[in-house]
Amino acid sequence: MTHSDEAGRLSVERTAAGRGLPTAQFVSVSAFGICIPATIALGQSLGRTAPGAASALPGGLQFLFGALASCLVGLFGENSSRPMGLIMLIALALAALCLFGLVRPWDGHGEVGAH
């Protein structure tokens, strides 16, 4: 077996093993595309008295958490996409904990119009 045959076989095996990965990535990236702009808009509407800080805080935090997540994924190596999925799942769980533990939407906290 030549080197190119072996590379082709490995490529097919990786594609077959990761069939669900493109679907999962599409769903998660689409959800980010919906949630992130809405979150930034809510934050800026709540910070009307200091619009510069209301804009800088979410932007800086996005860069910070993105850098941390990239470093964590890189620690696990480049052979699998599982570390990326695991870090995304952990981030989702932490975001849900923050929503239900800090914001408490059932009490009206975090709503722009609620006072």
C-alpha positions, 0 to 999 in steps of 0.5 A, a space after each residue: 500500500 502506498 502512502 497516498 492510499 493510506 492517507 486516503 483510507 485514513 481520510 475516509 475513516 475520519 469522515 465516516 467517524 465524524 459524520 455528525 460533527 458538521 451538523 453539530 457545528 452548524 447548530 451550535 454556530 447558528 445558535 451563537 449567531 442568534 444569541 450573541 447579537 441579542 445579548 450585546 443589544 440587551 447589555 448596551 440597552 441596560 448600559 445607556 448611561 455609559 455606552 462606551 463601557 457597555 460596548 467594551 465590556 462584552 467585546 473584551 470578555 468575548 476576546 478573553 473567553 475565546 483566548 482561554 477556550 482556544 488554549 484549553 482546546 490546544 492543550 488536548 492536541 490536534 488529533 480529535 475534535 472532541 476537546 472542542 466539543 467538550 469545551 463548547 459543552 462546558 461553556 454552554 453549561 456555565 452559561 445556563 448556570 449563570 442564566 438560572 443562578 444569576 439572572 433568574 428570568 422567572 423573577 423578571 430579572 434581566 428584562 429591559 422593561 421590568 422594574 
